[in-house]
Amino acid sequence: MSLDQRTLIVTQISAAVACNALAALRLAVSEAIKVGLSPEEIKEVVALAKEIQQQPISHVSHLTDQLLREPKKTTHEHSAHCGCGCHHA
């Protein structure tokens, strides 16, 4: 996957805010300014990341597990003539 520089920097800012990584945030904001993001855009990215960060991490873990769970196999209805060999008496 290839991201353009602007998207990459916005992602770096978001990640730094989410991790409360101040050194990384300083670097990402400096890069954002160099590539032409306005202070308002940077503040908006930080605000969105802070808002998302307010959600409990357990919710993130639960949703991730739920989204990555393999689909359940359909249950097989056993009958005397289904041929599966797993007949119930």
C-alpha positions as semicolon CSV with decimal commas, in nm:
position;residue;x (nm);y (nm);z (nm)
1;M;0,000;0,000;0,000
2;S;0,130;0,342;-0,086
3;L;0,013;0,659;0,085
4;D;0,068;1,013;-0,034
5;Q;0,283;1,232;0,192
6;R;-0,011;1,432;0,329
7;T;-0,203;1,118;0,430
8;L;0,108;0,968;0,585
9;I;0,169;1,279;0,797
10;V;-0,195;1,298;0,908
11;T;-0,169;0,933;1,010
12;Q;0,153;1,000;1,201
13;I;-0,008;1,290;1,387
14;S;-0,310;1,075;1,473
15;A;-0,093;0,789;1,595
16;A;0,126;1,020;1,803
17;V;-0,181;1,172;1,969
18;A;-0,334;0,829;2,031
19;C;-0,013;0,708;2,196
20;N;0,053;1,035;2,375
21;A;0,396;1,031;2,210
22;L;0,503;1,393;2,235
23;A;0,836;1,360;2,052
24;A;0,665;1,185;1,761
25;L;0,391;1,449;1,762
26;R;0,650;1,728;1,749
27;L;0,818;1,565;1,450
28;A;0,489;1,492;1,268
29;V;0,358;1,847;1,318
30;S;0,689;1,990;1,192
31;E;0,663;1,771;0,883
32;A;0,299;1,871;0,834
33;I;0,393;2,238;0,834
34;K;0,676;2,170;0,585
35;V;0,437;2,003;0,338
36;G;0,182;2,282;0,366
37;L;-0,086;2,169;0,608
38;S;-0,242;2,471;0,772
39;P;-0,246;2,513;1,149
40;E;-0,625;2,472;1,135
41;E;-0,593;2,137;0,954
42;I;-0,336;2,016;1,204
43;K;-0,555;2,123;1,496
44;E;-0,850;1,940;1,339
45;V;-0,648;1,619;1,304
46;V;-0,533;1,646;1,666
47;A;-0,888;1,716;1,788
48;L;-1,028;1,416;1,600
49;A;-0,754;1,189;1,732
50;K;-0,813;1,311;2,090
51;E;-1,187;1,254;2,051
52;I;-1,129;0,899;1,929
53;Q;-0,876;0,840;2,208
54;Q;-1,149;0,902;2,466
55;Q;-1,310;0,568;2,378
56;P;-1,207;0,293;2,618
57;I;-0,943;0,062;2,472
58;S;-1,156;-0,241;2,562
59;H;-1,409;-0,123;2,305
60;V;-1,135;-0,111;2,041
61;S;-1,017;-0,460;2,129
62;H;-1,369;-0,600;2,128
63;L;-1,457;-0,444;1,793
64;T;-1,130;-0,556;1,633
65;D;-1,186;-0,912;1,753
66;Q;-1,542;-0,901;1,626
67;L;-1,442;-0,768;1,283
68;L;-1,162;-1,022;1,240
69;R;-1,357;-1,323;1,362
70;E;-1,400;-1,587;1,097
71;P;-1,757;-1,630;0,978
72;K;-1,936;-1,911;1,153
73;K;-1,995;-2,224;0,952
74;T;-2,354;-2,307;0,890
75;T;-2,477;-2,581;1,114
76;H;-2,552;-2,914;0,958
77;E;-2,899;-3,058;1,015
78;H;-2,856;-3,426;1,085
79;S;-3,109;-3,670;0,945
80;A;-3,125;-4,042;0,885
81;H;-3,032;-3,988;0,520
82;C;-2,775;-3,705;0,530
83;G;-2,476;-3,936;0,484
84;C;-2,241;-3,755;0,724
85;G;-2,194;-4,049;0,957
86;C;-2,275;-3,845;1,268
87;H;-2,627;-3,970;1,334
88;H;-2,786;-3,927;1,670
89;A;-2,978;-4,219;1,814
